[in-house]
Amino acid sequence: MIEAVALTYGMLLSFVLSGASHNRKLERPNPPMLNYVGYVLFGATVTAALLLAGYGVWGMATGAALAV
């Protein structure tokens, strides 16, 4: 299941970044949907990074094994 989520995330991120890059080159504004999807992906990335960092700090502080 995690593979499907990772593939979907990667495809969406690739689409958003290439679309934004293309629009910047042509000096056009991004469509609102591209901005919304970009903000959602950015929020998901930051949330995952903070959760994983907190989990790592908790594991180091308690001496728990960080096996997944």
C-alpha positions in Angstrom: 0.0 0.0 0.0 2.8 2.4 0.8 4.2 1.9 -2.7 1.0 3.2 -4.3 1.0 6.2 -2.0 4.6 7.0 -2.8 4.1 6.6 -6.5 1.0 8.9 -6.5 2.8 11.4 -4.3 5.8 11.4 -6.7 3.7 11.7 -9.8 1.7 14.6 -8.4 4.9 16.4 -7.1 6.6 15.9 -10.5 3.5 17.3 -12.3 3.2 20.3 -10.0 6.9 21.2 -10.2 7.2 20.8 -13.9 4.0 22.8 -14.5 5.2 25.6 -12.2 8.6 25.7 -13.9 7.0 25.8 -17.3 4.7 28.6 -16.3 7.6 30.6 -14.8 9.6 30.3 -18.0 6.6 31.6 -20.0 6.0 34.3 -17.4 2.4 33.1 -16.9 0.5 32.8 -13.6 -0.1 29.3 -12.3 -3.7 28.0 -12.4 -5.4 28.0 -9.0 -5.6 24.2 -8.9 -1.9 23.8 -9.4 -1.3 26.2 -6.5 -3.8 24.3 -4.3 -2.2 20.9 -5.0 1.2 22.3 -4.5 0.3 23.7 -1.1 -1.3 20.3 -0.1 1.8 18.4 -1.1 4.0 20.9 0.7 1.9 20.6 3.8 2.0 16.8 3.6 5.8 16.8 3.2 6.4 19.2 6.2 4.0 17.2 8.4 5.7 13.9 7.5 9.2 15.4 8.1 8.1 16.8 11.5 6.5 13.5 12.6 9.4 11.4 11.6 11.9 13.8 13.3 9.8 13.7 16.4 9.7 9.9 16.3 13.5 9.8 15.8 14.1 12.2 18.8 11.7 10.2 20.9 13.4 6.9 20.0 16.8 8.4 20.8 15.6 9.8 24.1 14.0 6.6 25.3 16.5 4.2 23.8 13.7 2.5 21.9 14.6 0.6 18.8 13.4 2.5 15.7 12.5 -0.6 13.7 9.7 -0.3 11.2 
